[in-house]
Amino acid sequence: MSSSGSNSGKRHVRPYGDTTGDGMIQVSFTLPVPHGPRADGAALQLAGKMGMDPAMVVHSKPIGADFTFFVVYGSVKHIVDLDEVRVVEREYPLLSPSEVNATVKKELRRKLVVVGGCIGTDAHTVGIDAILNIKGFAGEKGLEYYRELRVVNLGAQVSVPELVKRSRAEKADAVLVSQVVTQRDAHIHNTQEMSAAFREAMGEKRPLLIAGGPRFDPLMAGELGVDRVFGRGTTPGEVASFLVHALRRKTGAGV
Amino acid sequence: MGDLLNLDPNVVAKARQLAARASEPVIALAKAHTTVAVERATLRLAGITGADTAHRAGDVPWVNRVVDTIREHCGLEHGAVLPAFDALRRHDFANLTELAEATAAGQVQYKVPAGREAERAYKLARTAVGKGVRTVDRNRAQRDKLIARLGDPAQRPWIYLIVATGDIDEDVIQAGNAARAGADIIAVIRSTGQSLLDYVPEGATHHGFAGTYATQENFRIMRAALDEVSKEVGRYIRLTNYASGLCMPEIAVLGGLQRLDMMLNDSMYGILFRDINPIRTFVDQRFSRQVHARAGIIINTGEDNYLTTADAVDAAHTVTVSQLLNEHFAHEAGLPDSLLGLGHAFEINPDIPDSFRLELAHALLARELFPDAPLKWMPPTKHMTGDVFRGHLLDGFFNLAGVLTGQSILLVGMMTEAVVTPFLADRDLALANVRYVLGAAGNLREDFRPAPDGFIVKRAHQVLGEAVDLLERIVDDGLLNAIADGTFGLMKRPPTGGKGADGVIEKTAGYRNPAVDLLEEAR
C-alpha cells in the first residue's frame, strides 16, 4: 500500500478548480423542499455543512411540487492527506495472454480451470461475461481466449450449492463470481455465503475464490472470505495475471 | 416513413421468406408440445386464483398445486383441462379454487376422462375459459374507450420510462411523477430472478430486488393508479411489464386480465440470456403471443440485449435476423404489425469513427424493414461508463437518432446507467434531454435525406445483406442448432439444456385446450 500519482512529492492536496489550492468542487443534489428562496437557503446550508465555503447555488429547478434540484459550486475547506490513503495496489506483474499461457504450461503442465458465474438471484452477466467471454472487455480478449485456461461459464443465477458442485466436478483451480445487484447488500451476503460454502465443503483444498462487481471495494476481500476482489473497470488481463500470480504463491515456487 | 434507403424489395422479400422457413420447424415443435406454464395459464384463464399459504415451501399458487398433482396422477399429455374439469364435475365443486383446496388436502384423484365424460369436462372448461377470454376482451374495449376519451401522446416517439423500486406502493408514486413529467409509458421492472421462478408470486409485494415482482395484484394496483394519472394528465398512460421467463404464458394471461398495454416478449431472449430450455421457450412464447394478440397488447422484443454482449457493429445483422424471426413468430401467433414493438438499440462504441452514422444506418434499416411496427428504441447501456456528463451527451445523440429515424417508442436513457438506480433528478434531467431534442429536432426527419450512395445507405444495405446470409445459414443448419452454436448474443444454448426443460410435454392426439381453441378460432 502506498500513495501514488504524479503529485507524489506533495502530501497535502485540495481539489483543483482552475488554480492550485482553490478547493473548488461542483455537486448536485435534490432536496424535498418546494422550489423558492427557502429551498435555495436550505441548499446553501447543506453545502456549508459539507465543508463548502463559500458556496454558490448556480442552478435550482423545481421537480414537481415538492422537490428542488440544485447545482452548487464552492470551495471546500477540507484537505486531503495522501499519506493516509489506503488502497489495494496491484502487487503482481501484468502479463500478456501469451505470457499467461506460457507460465501455466510450464509450471502447471495442464490447463488451469476457471469456473465462473453470477450467484444468487443476480441475473446480470455483463460483468462475468466481460471477463470470461472470448469477446472480452475494453479491447482485451476474455479468459476463454487463453489457450491454457479452461473456462466454464455457468451464467446467471447459479445457486451456491450448484457452484460448489460444479467446481468440484470440474476440478476448478479458481472460481470467479460476479455480483451486480446491491440492493440490501445482496452482493455482500451472497459472496459471504459462497465463500463459507467452499470452506465448509473443501476446507484448505478449496479453489481460489475471486469476487467481482462494480460496487465491490477491493479492500473487502477479508470480510467477504475470498482471495481477491475486483472492482469497476477490471480487465480480463488483470484477472488472468492475478490467477497466475496467486496460484504460484499458493503452491510455493511452481504454479 | 419514406423510402430513404432504397432497399431492394426482392432482398427484403427473400429475407422474410428465409425467416419464415427458419421458423417453420420450430413452430411445428411448438404446436406439438405443451408446457406446465401453458397448462397453468389455461387454468388461470378459467378462473383459478390465489395461493396455498399453508404449504411448507411458502405461498404456492393454487394453479401450481393442481397442475403438479394432475401431472403426478395422469400426466399432462392430454392437457390439464380435461382431468381438472372432470374432477370438478365428479366432486361437484363450485369452482377451481375449491378443487385446488381439495387437491392440496389429498382428496382428489385425477384421471384422463374418455368419451362422453371427456366431452362434458371439455364443455365445462370451455365455458370457464370463455369467461376469462371475455374479461380480456372487455379490457381491450376499455383501453380503446379510454384512448378515445383521453387521447394518445401528442408526439412520436412515445416516451417510455422505467420504475424499479421493489415496492409496488413506491412504484405507484414514482410512476405518477414520471407521467406528470412527460412519460407516456411506464414499465415496472421485475425483481431480478423472477424470470426463473416456475410460478407467479401472489398479492401486493414490497420487497423485490432491483425491481418489483410481477403479480396479478401488482398489475391491478398499478393499472388503477395509472388510470387516475391518465385523467389528470389528459392522455392514456400505458403500462408495461415482462412476460418473458419460465411463466411467460401465465404472465401474458395476467396482463390481459389486468389491462396491461405492453409486455416484453421475445422469442429467444429467455433461451439466450436466462438459459431457459429452447423448446420450453418456443412453446410458451407462441401461447403467450396468442394471448397478447387477443388482448391487444403490444409486445416488446429484446434485440437490444444482443448488442450488450456482442459487438454492436459486428453483430448488427443478428439484430435484423432476430427482428425478422420475431416478426414471423408473432404473425403466426396472430399479432398484427401494429402490435410488434420490435427492439433495437444505440450500443455502438462511441469511440469508433462514424459511430453515429452507423447508428443512423441501423436504426433506419429497422424503420424501413418494418414500416408499420411500433419500433422500440433502446438507449446506450454498454458504453455508459459512470462519466455521467459524457453519458448525458450520449443520451442526447441517442434521442436525436430516435427522432431522425422515426422510432416509435423511446426508452429514456439515464446518465446514471451502470452507476446507481436513477435519482429523481436524473430522471428529470433525462426527460429534459428528450424534450429538448424533440422540440429542437422533432421535425428534422422532413429534411433528412441520406445521400443515395452515401455511407448510411451503403451500411444499411450491407447489414441487410449479412442478415440474409445468416438467415440462409440458419435455414440450412436449423434454428435450434444456430442457437446452440452461439449465433445470437454469443450465447451457446443446446436444445436439450436449460432451465424448465422438464416442464415440456409432448401432446398426444387426445390433447384438449379450450384456450388454444378459442384463441385460434377467433382468427
Chai-1 contact restraints between the chains, C-beta under 6 A:
chainA,res_idxA,chainB,res_idxB,connection_type,confidence,min_distance_angstrom,max_distance_angstrom,comment,restraint_id
A,T30,B,L424,contact,1.0,0.0,6.0,A-B,restraint_1
A,T30,B,A425,contact,1.0,0.0,6.0,A-B,restraint_2
A,I63,B,L424,contact,1.0,0.0,6.0,A-B,restraint_3
A,I63,B,D428,contact,1.0,0.0,6.0,A-B,restraint_4
A,G64,B,N177,contact,1.0,0.0,6.0,A-B,restraint_5
A,F69,B,A425,contact,1.0,0.0,6.0,A-B,restraint_6
A,T121,B,T192,contact,1.0,0.0,6.0,A-B,restraint_7
A,T121,B,G193,contact,1.0,0.0,6.0,A-B,restraint_8
A,T121,B,F209,contact,1.0,0.0,6.0,A-B,restraint_9
A,A123,B,T192,contact,1.0,0.0,6.0,A-B,restraint_10
A,D129,B,T309,contact,1.0,0.0,6.0,A-B,restraint_11
A,G155,B,D275,contact,1.0,0.0,6.0,A-B,restraint_12
A,Q157,B,L196,contact,1.0,0.0,6.0,A-B,restraint_13
A,V181,B,T192,contact,1.0,0.0,6.0,A-B,restraint_14
A,V181,B,F209,contact,1.0,0.0,6.0,A-B,restraint_15
A,V181,B,A210,contact,1.0,0.0,6.0,A-B,restraint_16
A,Q183,B,F209,contact,1.0,0.0,6.0,A-B,restraint_17
A,Q183,B,A210,contact,1.0,0.0,6.0,A-B,restraint_18
